[in-house]
């Protein structure tokens, strides 16, 4: 039971971690890696420098799995799985649904997904490092449901 709750809590808390990383690291001292994600029509390849951020979260997940493997700590296993689950959800939502890196999930009438896409578009309207908004991925402020943007 503790494993299930550790996975759940970790996956939920990852939204806050991702928000903080995006606002203070990606739009902060590692803007040079994230900037190409905000430049329109500047994608010469399938990958961007921005994609290197997945390594940070992968290292956290792999480290947690290693600690579980070495010491048998169930909480480490739960953290590793929770971070991994968030990463998969992030990839599906951000890369497949929002940015259409693979053209498979183009149309939806789901209000949550439409609000999520709208919030992300507002984030990308700011092409620079500053004045951004909507740094999270899965939590969407209510104003994006109402079509105020």
Steps between C-alpha positions, in 0.01 A plus 500: 500500500785739576639432152172603336477823701865583439447460126182709509645779717820514295315518168274778632789697655692479174266763354636747756858389434446538125344845551797616709754354257324664208464843659831532686740270316380482139398866495793582727862393490444223241305717257767420239373140496130590509501793260477289185168368626356853482638594159239445232593305188854438621487124510755345269465161664257296704691582820561837664764607752203531736459122488815466710294583811351152494845375605470682834174324586623169360802518733268556798286203401798273426668599828182414690482161325868438580445581869210254503712239327795543738323560831150364437335829598141487381469877524781531243316266268185710541686823426666347194168375364322830580761709319491256208119517478507880499764492226287274282192718555706812428629350174152396386337833589780744411677338209225295337181694577610863527801522266393219267850356459326193367173592329269260679280692744381804312133551581322499831190651650605424855477829698801417719725417205386810311574717806837333538586570137379861534712558813807360329444723197487800733828385654659485155374840390787637713804428285744637756632389834286740706130579538390141460194337651355149529817316595329181611385217280195325643344760730306753294366826648123542457533807276621275217177300517290811461672610181621832639808454285 
